[in-house]
Amino acid sequence: MIVVHFIENRNVLLTQLRKTVPTAGENIRIKGRNGIVVDIKKIKDNVVHVNVNMASITRKNVLMDSKKKRR
């Protein structure tokens, strides 16, 4: 078993205990966000750092209701 740390911009997104290590260029989904594996660094025998480039989140503007609530 291998400990895989998924890292984006020096921030650890996820740490998993896995049987296999993802390959470079592989599409991956972490916490509901899509991303691509950029780089893989082997730290120890069973510890691997995987650098991930996550897709940016686009948020829709929500129109607020200007009416006051009636009691």
mmCIF file of the N, C-alpha and C atoms, coordinates in Angstrom:
data_MODEL
# 
_entry.id   MODEL 
# 
loop_
_atom_site.group_PDB 
_atom_site.id 
_atom_site.type_symbol 
_atom_site.label_atom_id 
_atom_site.label_alt_id 
_atom_site.label_comp_id 
_atom_site.label_asym_id 
_atom_site.label_entity_id 
_atom_site.label_seq_id 
_atom_site.pdbx_PDB_ins_code 
_atom_site.Cartn_x 
_atom_site.Cartn_y 
_atom_site.Cartn_z 
_atom_site.occupancy 
_atom_site.B_iso_or_equiv 
_atom_site.pdbx_formal_charge 
_atom_site.auth_seq_id 
_atom_site.auth_comp_id 
_atom_site.auth_asym_id 
_atom_site.auth_atom_id 
_atom_site.pdbx_PDB_model_num 
ATOM 1   N N  . MET A 1 1  ? 0.844   -1.180 0.000   1.00 0.00 ? 1  MET A N  1 
ATOM 2   C CA . MET A 1 1  ? 0.000   0.000  0.000   1.00 0.00 ? 1  MET A CA 1 
ATOM 3   C C  . MET A 1 1  ? 0.890   1.244  0.000   1.00 0.00 ? 1  MET A C  1 
ATOM 4   N N  . ILE A 1 2  ? 0.449   2.262  -0.724  1.00 0.00 ? 2  ILE A N  1 
ATOM 5   C CA . ILE A 1 2  ? 1.227   3.484  -0.908  1.00 0.00 ? 2  ILE A CA 1 
ATOM 6   C C  . ILE A 1 2  ? 0.420   4.665  -0.385  1.00 0.00 ? 2  ILE A C  1 
ATOM 7   N N  . VAL A 1 3  ? 1.077   5.580  0.334   1.00 0.00 ? 3  VAL A N  1 
ATOM 8   C CA . VAL A 1 3  ? 0.437   6.805  0.806   1.00 0.00 ? 3  VAL A CA 1 
ATOM 9   C C  . VAL A 1 3  ? 0.622   7.853  -0.278  1.00 0.00 ? 3  VAL A C  1 
ATOM 10  N N  . VAL A 1 4  ? -0.488  8.373  -0.806  1.00 0.00 ? 4  VAL A N  1 
ATOM 11  C CA . VAL A 1 4  ? -0.454  9.354  -1.888  1.00 0.00 ? 4  VAL A CA 1 
ATOM 12  C C  . VAL A 1 4  ? -0.998  10.675 -1.363  1.00 0.00 ? 4  VAL A C  1 
ATOM 13  N N  . HIS A 1 5  ? -0.173  11.729 -1.456  1.00 0.00 ? 5  HIS A N  1 
ATOM 14  C CA . HIS A 1 5  ? -0.585  13.076 -1.076  1.00 0.00 ? 5  HIS A CA 1 
ATOM 15  C C  . HIS A 1 5  ? -0.856  13.857 -2.359  1.00 0.00 ? 5  HIS A C  1 
ATOM 16  N N  . PHE A 1 6  ? -2.100  14.311 -2.553  1.00 0.00 ? 6  PHE A N  1 
ATOM 17  C CA . PHE A 1 6  ? -2.457  15.120 -3.704  1.00 0.00 ? 6  PHE A CA 1 
ATOM 18  C C  . PHE A 1 6  ? -2.270  16.583 -3.310  1.00 0.00 ? 6  PHE A C  1 
ATOM 19  N N  . ILE A 1 7  ? -1.400  17.315 -4.052  1.00 0.00 ? 7  ILE A N  1 
ATOM 20  C CA . ILE A 1 7  ? -1.002  18.665 -3.690  1.00 0.00 ? 7  ILE A CA 1 
ATOM 21  C C  . ILE A 1 7  ? -1.302  19.614 -4.849  1.00 0.00 ? 7  ILE A C  1 
ATOM 22  N N  . GLU A 1 8  ? -1.860  20.798 -4.494  1.00 0.00 ? 8  GLU A N  1 
ATOM 23  C CA . GLU A 1 8  ? -2.072  21.865 -5.473  1.00 0.00 ? 8  GLU A CA 1 
ATOM 24  C C  . GLU A 1 8  ? -1.567  23.165 -4.863  1.00 0.00 ? 8  GLU A C  1 
ATOM 25  N N  . ASN A 1 9  ? -0.608  23.801 -5.511  1.00 0.00 ? 9  ASN A N  1 
ATOM 26  C CA . ASN A 1 9  ? -0.034  25.076 -5.052  1.00 0.00 ? 9  ASN A CA 1 
ATOM 27  C C  . ASN A 1 9  ? 0.402   25.013 -3.592  1.00 0.00 ? 9  ASN A C  1 
ATOM 28  N N  . ARG A 1 10 ? 1.173   24.012 -3.229  1.00 0.00 ? 10 ARG A N  1 
ATOM 29  C CA . ARG A 1 10 ? 1.691   23.795 -1.872  1.00 0.00 ? 10 ARG A CA 1 
ATOM 30  C C  . ARG A 1 10 ? 0.609   23.527 -0.825  1.00 0.00 ? 10 ARG A C  1 
ATOM 31  N N  . ASN A 1 11 ? -0.613  23.259 -1.233  1.00 0.00 ? 11 ASN A N  1 
ATOM 32  C CA . ASN A 1 11 ? -1.707  22.914 -0.321  1.00 0.00 ? 11 ASN A CA 1 
ATOM 33  C C  . ASN A 1 11 ? -2.071  21.453 -0.528  1.00 0.00 ? 11 ASN A C  1 
ATOM 34  N N  . VAL A 1 12 ? -2.125  20.702 0.561   1.00 0.00 ? 12 VAL A N  1 
ATOM 35  C CA . VAL A 1 12 ? -2.499  19.295 0.477   1.00 0.00 ? 12 VAL A CA 1 
ATOM 36  C C  . VAL A 1 12 ? -4.020  19.216 0.352   1.00 0.00 ? 12 VAL A C  1 
ATOM 37  N N  . LEU A 1 13 ? -4.479  18.670 -0.770  1.00 0.00 ? 13 LEU A N  1 
ATOM 38  C CA . LEU A 1 13 ? -5.912  18.523 -1.010  1.00 0.00 ? 13 LEU A CA 1 
ATOM 39  C C  . LEU A 1 13 ? -6.461  17.240 -0.400  1.00 0.00 ? 13 LEU A C  1 
ATOM 40  N N  . LEU A 1 14 ? -5.687  16.163 -0.524  1.00 0.00 ? 14 LEU A N  1 
ATOM 41  C CA . LEU A 1 14 ? -6.177  14.860 -0.115  1.00 0.00 ? 14 LEU A CA 1 
ATOM 42  C C  . LEU A 1 14 ? -4.993  13.931 0.133   1.00 0.00 ? 14 LEU A C  1 
ATOM 43  N N  . THR A 1 15 ? -5.116  13.096 1.142   1.00 0.00 ? 15 THR A N  1 
ATOM 44  C CA . THR A 1 15 ? -4.128  12.050 1.413   1.00 0.00 ? 15 THR A CA 1 
ATOM 45  C C  . THR A 1 15 ? -4.859  10.720 1.399   1.00 0.00 ? 15 THR A C  1 
ATOM 46  N N  . GLN A 1 16 ? -4.385  9.800  0.580   1.00 0.00 ? 16 GLN A N  1 
ATOM 47  C CA . GLN A 1 16 ? -5.041  8.508  0.439   1.00 0.00 ? 16 GLN A CA 1 
ATOM 48  C C  . GLN A 1 16 ? -4.040  7.373  0.573   1.00 0.00 ? 16 GLN A C  1 
ATOM 49  N N  . LEU A 1 17 ? -4.514  6.246  1.048   1.00 0.00 ? 17 LEU A N  1 
ATOM 50  C CA . LEU A 1 17 ? -3.761  4.997  1.062   1.00 0.00 ? 17 LEU A CA 1 
ATOM 51  C C  . LEU A 1 17 ? -4.255  4.185  -0.131  1.00 0.00 ? 17 LEU A C  1 
ATOM 52  N N  . ARG A 1 18 ? -3.405  4.035  -1.145  1.00 0.00 ? 18 ARG A N  1 
ATOM 53  C CA . ARG A 1 18 ? -3.822  3.408  -2.395  1.00 0.00 ? 18 ARG A CA 1 
ATOM 54  C C  . ARG A 1 18 ? -2.902  2.259  -2.770  1.00 0.00 ? 18 ARG A C  1 
ATOM 55  N N  . LYS A 1 19 ? -3.401  1.390  -3.638  1.00 0.00 ? 19 LYS A N  1 
ATOM 56  C CA . LYS A 1 19 ? -2.591  0.295  -4.154  1.00 0.00 ? 19 LYS A CA 1 
ATOM 57  C C  . LYS A 1 19 ? -1.765  0.742  -5.350  1.00 0.00 ? 19 LYS A C  1 
ATOM 58  N N  . THR A 1 20 ? -2.287  1.694  -6.141  1.00 0.00 ? 20 THR A N  1 
ATOM 59  C CA . THR A 1 20 ? -1.574  2.166  -7.324  1.00 0.00 ? 20 THR A CA 1 
ATOM 60  C C  . THR A 1 20 ? -1.400  3.679  -7.254  1.00 0.00 ? 20 THR A C  1 
ATOM 61  N N  . VAL A 1 21 ? -0.407  4.167  -7.977  1.00 0.00 ? 21 VAL A N  1 
ATOM 62  C CA . VAL A 1 21 ? -0.132  5.603  -8.059  1.00 0.00 ? 21 VAL A CA 1 
ATOM 63  C C  . VAL A 1 21 ? -0.673  6.103  -9.393  1.00 0.00 ? 21 VAL A C  1 
ATOM 64  N N  . PRO A 1 22 ? -1.372  7.257  -9.417  1.00 0.00 ? 22 PRO A N  1 
ATOM 65  C CA . PRO A 1 22 ? -1.855  7.772  -10.700 1.00 0.00 ? 22 PRO A CA 1 
ATOM 66  C C  . PRO A 1 22 ? -0.696  8.176  -11.606 1.00 0.00 ? 22 PRO A C  1 
ATOM 67  N N  . THR A 1 23 ? -0.920  8.139  -12.902 1.00 0.00 ? 23 THR A N  1 
ATOM 68  C CA . THR A 1 23 ? 0.116   8.477  -13.870 1.00 0.00 ? 23 THR A CA 1 
ATOM 69  C C  . THR A 1 23 ? 0.012   9.951  -14.256 1.00 0.00 ? 23 THR A C  1 
ATOM 70  N N  . ALA A 1 24 ? 1.094   10.505 -14.778 1.00 0.00 ? 24 ALA A N  1 
ATOM 71  C CA . ALA A 1 24 ? 1.115   11.901 -15.209 1.00 0.00 ? 24 ALA A CA 1 
ATOM 72  C C  . ALA A 1 24 ? 0.171   12.081 -16.399 1.00 0.00 ? 24 ALA A C  1 
ATOM 73  N N  . GLY A 1 25 ? -0.612  13.140 -16.380 1.00 0.00 ? 25 GLY A N  1 
ATOM 74  C CA . GLY A 1 25 ? -1.569  13.411 -17.450 1.00 0.00 ? 25 GLY A CA 1 
ATOM 75  C C  . GLY A 1 25 ? -2.924  12.771 -17.238 1.00 0.00 ? 25 GLY A C  1 
ATOM 76  N N  . GLU A 1 26 ? -3.093  12.033 -16.173 1.00 0.00 ? 26 GLU A N  1 
ATOM 77  C CA . GLU A 1 26 ? -4.353  11.346 -15.896 1.00 0.00 ? 26 GLU A CA 1 
ATOM 78  C C  . GLU A 1 26 ? -5.381  12.329 -15.337 1.00 0.00 ? 26 GLU A C  1 
ATOM 79  N N  . ASN A 1 27 ? -6.618  12.215 -15.787 1.00 0.00 ? 27 ASN A N  1 
ATOM 80  C CA . ASN A 1 27 ? -7.704  13.024 -15.236 1.00 0.00 ? 27 ASN A CA 1 
ATOM 81  C C  . ASN A 1 27 ? -8.110  12.442 -13.893 1.00 0.00 ? 27 ASN A C  1 
ATOM 82  N N  . ILE A 1 28 ? -8.376  13.327 -12.923 1.00 0.00 ? 28 ILE A N  1 
ATOM 83  C CA . ILE A 1 28 ? -8.681  12.887 -11.566 1.00 0.00 ? 28 ILE A CA 1 
ATOM 84  C C  . ILE A 1 28 ? -9.758  13.791 -10.990 1.00 0.00 ? 28 ILE A C  1 
ATOM 85  N N  . ARG A 1 29 ? -10.557 13.252 -10.086 1.00 0.00 ? 29 ARG A N  1 
ATOM 86  C CA . ARG A 1 29 ? -11.632 14.013 -9.449  1.00 0.00 ? 29 ARG A CA 1 
ATOM 87  C C  . ARG A 1 29 ? -11.424 13.959 -7.937  1.00 0.00 ? 29 ARG A C  1 
ATOM 88  N N  . ILE A 1 30 ? -11.225 15.150 -7.328  1.00 0.00 ? 30 ILE A N  1 
ATOM 89  C CA . ILE A 1 30 ? -10.990 15.257 -5.891  1.00 0.00 ? 30 ILE A CA 1 
ATOM 90  C C  . ILE A 1 30 ? -11.970 16.266 -5.320  1.00 0.00 ? 30 ILE A C  1 
ATOM 91  N N  . LYS A 1 31 ? -12.732 15.852 -4.330  1.00 0.00 ? 31 LYS A N  1 
ATOM 92  C CA . LYS A 1 31 ? -13.689 16.712 -3.635  1.00 0.00 ? 31 LYS A CA 1 
ATOM 93  C C  . LYS A 1 31 ? -14.647 17.409 -4.602  1.00 0.00 ? 31 LYS A C  1 
ATOM 94  N N  . GLY A 1 32 ? -15.087 16.700 -5.634  1.00 0.00 ? 32 GLY A N  1 
ATOM 95  C CA . GLY A 1 32 ? -16.056 17.228 -6.576  1.00 0.00 ? 32 GLY A CA 1 
ATOM 96  C C  . GLY A 1 32 ? -15.477 18.148 -7.628  1.00 0.00 ? 32 GLY A C  1 
ATOM 97  N N  . ARG A 1 33 ? -14.155 18.272 -7.686  1.00 0.00 ? 33 ARG A N  1 
ATOM 98  C CA . ARG A 1 33 ? -13.502 19.128 -8.676  1.00 0.00 ? 33 ARG A CA 1 
ATOM 99  C C  . ARG A 1 33 ? -12.653 18.267 -9.599  1.00 0.00 ? 33 ARG A C  1 
ATOM 100 N N  . ASN A 1 34 ? -12.663 18.599 -10.878 1.00 0.00 ? 34 ASN A N  1 
ATOM 101 C CA . ASN A 1 34 ? -11.869 17.861 -11.853 1.00 0.00 ? 34 ASN A CA 1 
ATOM 102 C C  . ASN A 1 34 ? -10.471 18.453 -11.927 1.00 0.00 ? 34 ASN A C  1 
ATOM 103 N N  . GLY A 1 35 ? -9.503  17.601 -12.189 1.00 0.00 ? 35 GLY A N  1 
ATOM 104 C CA . GLY A 1 35 ? -8.131  18.063 -12.301 1.00 0.00 ? 35 GLY A CA 1 
ATOM 105 C C  . GLY A 1 35 ? -7.294  17.104 -13.124 1.00 0.00 ? 35 GLY A C  1 
ATOM 106 N N  . ILE A 1 36 ? -6.044  17.520 -13.361 1.00 0.00 ? 36 ILE A N  1 
ATOM 107 C CA . ILE A 1 36 ? -5.111  16.730 -14.147 1.00 0.00 ? 36 ILE A CA 1 
ATOM 108 C C  . ILE A 1 36 ? -3.838  16.549 -13.334 1.00 0.00 ? 36 ILE A C  1 
ATOM 109 N N  . VAL A 1 37 ? -3.300  15.334 -13.331 1.00 0.00 ? 37 VAL A N  1 
ATOM 110 C CA . VAL A 1 37 ? -2.048  15.055 -12.638 1.00 0.00 ? 37 VAL A CA 1 
ATOM 111 C C  . VAL A 1 37 ? -0.908  15.657 -13.444 1.00 0.00 ? 37 VAL A C  1 
ATOM 112 N N  . VAL A 1 38 ? -0.115  16.530 -12.802 1.00 0.00 ? 38 VAL A N  1 
ATOM 113 C CA . VAL A 1 38 ? 0.965   17.229 -13.490 1.00 0.00 ? 38 VAL A CA 1 
ATOM 114 C C  . VAL A 1 38 ? 2.306   16.545 -13.252 1.00 0.00 ? 38 VAL A C  1 
ATOM 115 N N  . ASP A 1 39 ? 2.627   16.255 -11.982 1.00 0.00 ? 39 ASP A N  1 
ATOM 116 C CA . ASP A 1 39 ? 3.942   15.744 -11.642 1.00 0.00 ? 39 ASP A CA 1 
ATOM 117 C C  . ASP A 1 39 ? 3.829   14.751 -10.491 1.00 0.00 ? 39 ASP A C  1 
ATOM 118 N N  . ILE A 1 40 ? 4.731   13.790 -10.448 1.00 0.00 ? 40 ILE A N  1 
ATOM 119 C CA . ILE A 1 40 ? 4.748   12.783 -9.389  1.00 0.00 ? 40 ILE A CA 1 
ATOM 120 C C  . ILE A 1 40 ? 6.150   12.741 -8.794  1.00 0.00 ? 40 ILE A C  1 
ATOM 121 N N  . LYS A 1 41 ? 6.247   12.862 -7.453  1.00 0.00 ? 41 LYS A N  1 
ATOM 122 C CA . LYS A 1 41 ? 7.534   12.800 -6.769  1.00 0.00 ? 41 LYS A CA 1 
ATOM 123 C C  . LYS A 1 41 ? 7.491   11.700 -5.723  1.00 0.00 ? 41 LYS A C  1 
ATOM 124 N N  . LYS A 1 42 ? 8.434   10.774 -5.795  1.00 0.00 ? 42 LYS A N  1 
ATOM 125 C CA . LYS A 1 42 ? 8.517   9.696  -4.825  1.00 0.00 ? 42 LYS A CA 1 
ATOM 126 C C  . LYS A 1 42 ? 9.399   10.164 -3.673  1.00 0.00 ? 42 LYS A C  1 
ATOM 127 N N  . ILE A 1 43 ? 8.835   10.242 -2.470  1.00 0.00 ? 43 ILE A N  1 
ATOM 128 C CA . ILE A 1 43 ? 9.547   10.732 -1.303  1.00 0.00 ? 43 ILE A CA 1 
ATOM 129 C C  . ILE A 1 43 ? 10.249  9.578  -0.586  1.00 0.00 ? 43 ILE A C  1 
ATOM 130 N N  . LYS A 1 44 ? 9.532   8.527  -0.272  1.00 0.00 ? 44 LYS A N  1 
ATOM 131 C CA . LYS A 1 44 ? 10.073  7.327  0.364   1.00 0.00 ? 44 LYS A CA 1 
ATOM 132 C C  . LYS A 1 44 ? 9.580   6.113  -0.404  1.00 0.00 ? 44 LYS A C  1 
ATOM 133 N N  . ASP A 1 45 ? 9.798   4.934  0.165   1.00 0.00 ? 45 ASP A N  1 
ATOM 134 C CA . ASP A 1 45 ? 9.339   3.707  -0.496  1.00 0.00 ? 45 ASP A CA 1 
ATOM 135 C C  . ASP A 1 45 ? 7.832   3.684  -0.667  1.00 0.00 ? 45 ASP A C  1 
ATOM 136 N N  . ASN A 1 46 ? 7.113   4.175  0.351   1.00 0.00 ? 46 ASN A N  1 
ATOM 137 C CA . ASN A 1 46 ? 5.659   4.073  0.312   1.00 0.00 ? 46 ASN A CA 1 
ATOM 138 C C  . ASN A 1 46 ? 4.965   5.438  0.402   1.00 0.00 ? 46 ASN A C  1 
ATOM 139 N N  . VAL A 1 47 ? 5.692   6.547  0.145   1.00 0.00 ? 47 VAL A N  1 
ATOM 140 C CA . VAL A 1 47 ? 5.105   7.889  0.197   1.00 0.00 ? 47 VAL A CA 1 
ATOM 141 C C  . VAL A 1 47 ? 5.360   8.578  -1.141  1.00 0.00 ? 47 VAL A C  1 
ATOM 142 N N  . VAL A 1 48 ? 4.275   9.104  -1.749  1.00 0.00 ? 48 VAL A N  1 
ATOM 143 C CA . VAL A 1 48 ? 4.359   9.754  -3.049  1.00 0.00 ? 48 VAL A CA 1 
ATOM 144 C C  . VAL A 1 48 ? 3.604   11.074 -2.986  1.00 0.00 ? 48 VAL A C  1 
ATOM 145 N N  . HIS A 1 49 ? 4.203   12.144 -3.537  1.00 0.00 ? 49 HIS A N  1 
ATOM 146 C CA . HIS A 1 49 ? 3.525   13.428 -3.683  1.00 0.00 ? 49 HIS A CA 1 
ATOM 147 C C  . HIS A 1 49 ? 3.099   13.576 -5.137  1.00 0.00 ? 49 HIS A C  1 
ATOM 148 N N  . VAL A 1 50 ? 1.819   13.862 -5.347  1.00 0.00 ? 50 VAL A N  1 
ATOM 149 C CA . VAL A 1 50 ? 1.267   14.027 -6.688  1.00 0.00 ? 50 VAL A CA 1 
ATOM 150 C C  . VAL A 1 50 ? 0.799   15.470 -6.827  1.00 0.00 ? 50 VAL A C  1 
ATOM 151 N N  . ASN A 1 51 ? 1.441   16.224 -7.738  1.00 0.00 ? 51 ASN A N  1 
ATOM 152 C CA . ASN A 1 51 ? 1.018   17.597 -7.995  1.00 0.00 ? 51 ASN A CA 1 
ATOM 153 C C  . ASN A 1 51 ? -0.137  17.588 -8.982  1.00 0.00 ? 51 ASN A C  1 
ATOM 154 N N  . VAL A 1 52 ? -1.202  18.328 -8.618  1.00 0.00 ? 52 VAL A N  1 
ATOM 155 C CA . VAL A 1 52 ? -2.437  18.323 -9.396  1.00 0.00 ? 52 VAL A CA 1 
ATOM 156 C C  . VAL A 1 52 ? -2.777  19.746 -9.806  1.00 0.00 ? 52 VAL A C  1 
ATOM 157 N N  . ASN A 1 53 ? -3.245  19.913 -11.034 1.00 0.00 ? 53 ASN A N  1 
ATOM 158 C CA . ASN A 1 53 ? -3.738  21.197 -11.519 1.00 0.00 ? 53 ASN A CA 1 
ATOM 159 C C  . ASN A 1 53 ? -5.256  21.086 -11.608 1.00 0.00 ? 53 ASN A C  1 
ATOM 160 N N  . MET A 1 54 ? -5.963  21.746 -10.674 1.00 0.00 ? 54 MET A N  1 
ATOM 161 C CA . MET A 1 54 ? -7.420  21.658 -10.612 1.00 0.00 ? 54 MET A CA 1 
ATOM 162 C C  . MET A 1 54 ? -8.050  22.715 -11.521 1.00 0.00 ? 54 MET A C  1 
ATOM 163 N N  . ALA A 1 55 ? -9.198  22.378 -12.096 1.00 0.00 ? 55 ALA A N  1 
ATOM 164 C CA . ALA A 1 55 ? -9.949  23.312 -12.930 1.00 0.00 ? 55 ALA A CA 1 
ATOM 165 C C  . ALA A 1 55 ? -10.559 24.391 -12.039 1.00 0.00 ? 55 ALA A C  1 
ATOM 166 N N  . SER A 1 56 ? -10.618 25.606 -12.548 1.00 0.00 ? 56 SER A N  1 
ATOM 167 C CA . SER A 1 56 ? -11.176 26.694 -11.753 1.00 0.00 ? 56 SER A CA 1 
ATOM 168 C C  . SER A 1 56 ? -12.690 26.559 -11.647 1.00 0.00 ? 56 SER A C  1 
ATOM 169 N N  . ILE A 1 57 ? -13.219 27.060 -10.550 1.00 0.00 ? 57 ILE A N  1 
ATOM 170 C CA . ILE A 1 57 ? -14.651 26.966 -10.290 1.00 0.00 ? 57 ILE A CA 1 
ATOM 171 C C  . ILE A 1 57 ? -15.320 28.238 -10.793 1.00 0.00 ? 57 ILE A C  1 
ATOM 172 N N  . THR A 1 58 ? -16.356 28.070 -11.607 1.00 0.00 ? 58 THR A N  1 
ATOM 173 C CA . THR A 1 58 ? -17.126 29.222 -12.056 1.00 0.00 ? 58 THR A CA 1 
ATOM 174 C C  . THR A 1 58 ? -18.432 29.231 -11.281 1.00 0.00 ? 58 THR A C  1 
ATOM 175 N N  . ARG A 1 59 ? -18.714 30.349 -10.673 1.00 0.00 ? 59 ARG A N  1 
ATOM 176 C CA . ARG A 1 59 ? -19.917 30.452 -9.856  1.00 0.00 ? 59 ARG A CA 1 
ATOM 177 C C  . ARG A 1 59 ? -20.922 31.362 -10.545 1.00 0.00 ? 59 ARG A C  1 
ATOM 178 N N  . LYS A 1 60 ? -22.174 30.978 -10.464 1.00 0.00 ? 60 LYS A N  1 
ATOM 179 C CA . LYS A 1 60 ? -23.241 31.766 -11.054 1.00 0.00 ? 60 LYS A CA 1 
ATOM 180 C C  . LYS A 1 60 ? -23.715 32.794 -10.045 1.00 0.00 ? 60 LYS A C  1 
ATOM 181 N N  . ASN A 1 61 ? -24.052 33.962 -10.540 1.00 0.00 ? 61 ASN A N  1 
ATOM 182 C CA . ASN A 1 61 ? -24.597 34.988 -9.656  1.00 0.00 ? 61 ASN A CA 1 
ATOM 183 C C  . ASN A 1 61 ? -26.042 34.646 -9.323  1.00 0.00 ? 61 ASN A C  1 
ATOM 184 N N  . VAL A 1 62 ? -26.363 34.715 -8.053  1.00 0.00 ? 62 VAL A N  1 
ATOM 185 C CA . VAL A 1 62 ? -27.707 34.395 -7.589  1.00 0.00 ? 62 VAL A CA 1 
ATOM 186 C C  . VAL A 1 62 ? -28.427 35.705 -7.323  1.00 0.00 ? 62 VAL A C  1 
ATOM 187 N N  . LEU A 1 63 ? -29.599 35.862 -7.907  1.00 0.00 ? 63 LEU A N  1 
ATOM 188 C CA . LEU A 1 63 ? -30.380 37.066 -7.689  1.00 0.00 ? 63 LEU A CA 1 
ATOM 189 C C  . LEU A 1 63 ? -31.040 36.999 -6.322  1.00 0.00 ? 63 LEU A C  1 
ATOM 190 N N  . MET A 1 64 ? -30.860 38.032 -5.544  1.00 0.00 ? 64 MET A N  1 
ATOM 191 C CA . MET A 1 64 ? -31.438 38.084 -4.215  1.00 0.00 ? 64 MET A CA 1 
ATOM 192 C C  . MET A 1 64 ? -32.837 38.689 -4.295  1.00 0.00 ? 64 MET A C  1 
ATOM 193 N N  . ASP A 1 65 ? -33.754 38.136 -3.532  1.00 0.00 ? 65 ASP A N  1 
ATOM 194 C CA . ASP A 1 65 ? -35.117 38.638 -3.485  1.00 0.00 ? 65 ASP A CA 1 
ATOM 195 C C  . ASP A 1 65 ? -35.136 39.832 -2.540  1.00 0.00 ? 65 ASP A C  1 
ATOM 196 N N  . SER A 1 66 ? -35.561 41.001 -3.044  1.00 0.00 ? 66 SER A N  1 
ATOM 197 C CA . SER A 1 66 ? -35.517 42.213 -2.246  1.00 0.00 ? 66 SER A CA 1 
ATOM 198 C C  . SER A 1 66 ? -36.773 42.388 -1.370  1.00 0.00 ? 66 SER A C  1 
ATOM 199 N N  . LYS A 1 67 ? -37.713 41.484 -1.500  1.00 0.00 ? 67 LYS A N  1 
ATOM 200 C CA . LYS A 1 67 ? -38.927 41.586 -0.689  1.00 0.00 ? 67 LYS A CA 1 
ATOM 201 C C  . LYS A 1 67 ? -38.653 41.094 0.719   1.00 0.00 ? 67 LYS A C  1 
ATOM 202 N N  . LYS A 1 68 ? -39.265 41.758 1.686   1.00 0.00 ? 68 LYS A N  1 
ATOM 203 C CA . LYS A 1 68 ? -39.126 41.312 3.075   1.00 0.00 ? 68 LYS A CA 1 
ATOM 204 C C  . LYS A 1 68 ? -40.065 40.141 3.318   1.00 0.00 ? 68 LYS A C  1 
ATOM 205 N N  . LYS A 1 69 ? -39.661 39.276 4.227   1.00 0.00 ? 69 LYS A N  1 
ATOM 206 C CA . LYS A 1 69 ? -40.487 38.150 4.562   1.00 0.00 ? 69 LYS A CA 1 
ATOM 207 C C  . LYS A 1 69 ? -41.665 38.622 5.416   1.00 0.00 ? 69 LYS A C  1 
ATOM 208 N N  . ARG A 1 70 ? -42.821 38.067 5.160   1.00 0.00 ? 70 ARG A N  1 
ATOM 209 C CA . ARG A 1 70 ? -43.999 38.398 5.962   1.00 0.00 ? 70 ARG A CA 1 
ATOM 210 C C  . ARG A 1 70 ? -44.099 37.425 7.111   1.00 0.00 ? 70 ARG A C  1 
ATOM 211 N N  . ARG A 1 71 ? -44.570 37.912 8.215   1.00 0.00 ? 71 ARG A N  1 
ATOM 212 C CA . ARG A 1 71 ? -44.715 37.034 9.379   1.00 0.00 ? 71 ARG A CA 1 
ATOM 213 C C  . ARG A 1 71 ? -46.114 36.523 9.477   1.00 0.00 ? 71 ARG A C  1 
# 
